[in-house]
Amino acid sequence: MTCVFVQIRCRPATAYKVADAIALREIHSELYSTSGDYDLLMKLYVPEGQDVGHYINENVADIDGIERTLTTLTFKAF
């Protein structure tokens, strides 16, 4: 599995609704509310052999209230 972090910017007043929608999909390992340019930070594991971009588009990007995402790939844990 590939560990990725996704920062999520939500439309105003939708962060809690977006977080609830993510929780219902049960695709995340961890999900945090954050300050700064993005509203949520999600850690998730993309199944081996799946394209990360397609996985994010099919499982995250279509959630109502999401304005923008920024995905960070990981390579090795220490």
KAURGI-V796792 format. One record per backbone hydrogen bond with DSSP energy under -1.0 kcal/mol. CO is the residue of the C=O (numbers start at 0). NH is the residue of the N-H. If there is no record, write none. Layout:
BEGIN
co=CO nh=NH
co=CO nh=NH
END
This chain:
BEGIN
co=1 nh=45
co=2 nh=73
co=3 nh=43
co=4 nh=71
co=5 nh=41
co=6 nh=69
co=7 nh=38
co=7 nh=39
co=8 nh=66
co=8 nh=67
co=10 nh=13
co=13 nh=17
co=14 nh=18
co=15 nh=19
co=16 nh=20
co=17 nh=21
co=18 nh=22
co=19 nh=23
co=20 nh=24
co=29 nh=42
co=31 nh=40
co=38 nh=33
co=39 nh=7
co=40 nh=31
co=41 nh=5
co=42 nh=28
co=42 nh=29
co=43 nh=3
co=45 nh=1
co=46 nh=49
co=50 nh=54
co=51 nh=55
co=52 nh=56
co=53 nh=57
co=54 nh=58
co=55 nh=59
co=55 nh=60
co=59 nh=62
co=62 nh=65
co=64 nh=10
co=67 nh=8
co=69 nh=6
co=71 nh=4
END
